[in-house]
Amino acid sequence: MLDKKLELMKSHDYQMLMQQLLPLCLHGLMAVDNHEAIMRLSCVFRHVCVKVWNPIDITSLLEDVAITLCLLKKELLPFKKKIMTHLVLHVVDELDICGLVHN
């Protein structure tokens, strides 16, 4: 960490960084709308990576993903051309089709 690089981290470390630490660290650094989009994306990933899943919650999760992707495209991604943000929607669809697969 002396070079301030995120190297030699395992996938679980990156998962925790994305789900827990990133929204907390960006709280005071970004505008409110941008921070809300990042918070919602982290919340979606937390719901996808749970150990116990209720299949009834899939409709609300799909709605959350749709709103989150709209916020991301509106607030954060007008300058990016080739980022595939819709893959998060496919992850939720796969969760509905295949069921819960932890790790």
SULMOLIN-V974863 format. One record per residue. N is the residue number from 0. RES is the residue in three letters. SS is DSSP state (alpha for helix, beta for strand, coil for the rest). Layout:
n/res/ss
N/RES/SS
N/RES/SS
//
This chain:
n/res/ss
0/MET/coil
1/LEU/coil
2/ASP/coil
3/LYS/coil
4/LYS/coil
5/LEU/coil
6/GLU/coil
7/LEU/coil
8/MET/coil
9/LYS/coil
10/SER/alpha
11/HIS/alpha
12/ASP/alpha
13/TYR/alpha
14/GLN/alpha
15/MET/alpha
16/LEU/alpha
17/MET/alpha
18/GLN/alpha
19/GLN/alpha
20/LEU/alpha
21/LEU/alpha
22/PRO/alpha
23/LEU/alpha
24/CYS/alpha
25/LEU/coil
26/HIS/coil
27/GLY/coil
28/LEU/coil
29/MET/coil
30/ALA/coil
31/VAL/alpha
32/ASP/alpha
33/ASN/alpha
34/HIS/alpha
35/GLU/alpha
36/ALA/alpha
37/ILE/alpha
38/MET/alpha
39/ARG/alpha
40/LEU/alpha
41/SER/alpha
42/CYS/alpha
43/VAL/alpha
44/PHE/alpha
45/ARG/alpha
46/HIS/alpha
47/VAL/alpha
48/CYS/coil
49/VAL/coil
50/LYS/coil
51/VAL/coil
52/TRP/coil
53/ASN/coil
54/PRO/alpha
55/ILE/alpha
56/ASP/alpha
57/ILE/alpha
58/THR/alpha
59/SER/alpha
60/LEU/alpha
61/LEU/alpha
62/GLU/alpha
63/ASP/alpha
64/VAL/alpha
65/ALA/alpha
66/ILE/alpha
67/THR/alpha
68/LEU/alpha
69/CYS/alpha
70/LEU/alpha
71/LEU/alpha
72/LYS/alpha
73/LYS/alpha
74/GLU/alpha
75/LEU/coil
76/LEU/coil
77/PRO/coil
78/PHE/coil
79/LYS/coil
80/LYS/coil
81/LYS/coil
82/ILE/coil
83/MET/coil
84/THR/coil
85/HIS/coil
86/LEU/alpha
87/VAL/alpha
88/LEU/alpha
89/HIS/alpha
90/VAL/alpha
91/VAL/alpha
92/ASP/alpha
93/GLU/alpha
94/LEU/alpha
95/ASP/alpha
96/ILE/alpha
97/CYS/alpha
98/GLY/coil
99/LEU/coil
100/VAL/coil
101/HIS/coil
102/ASN/coil
//
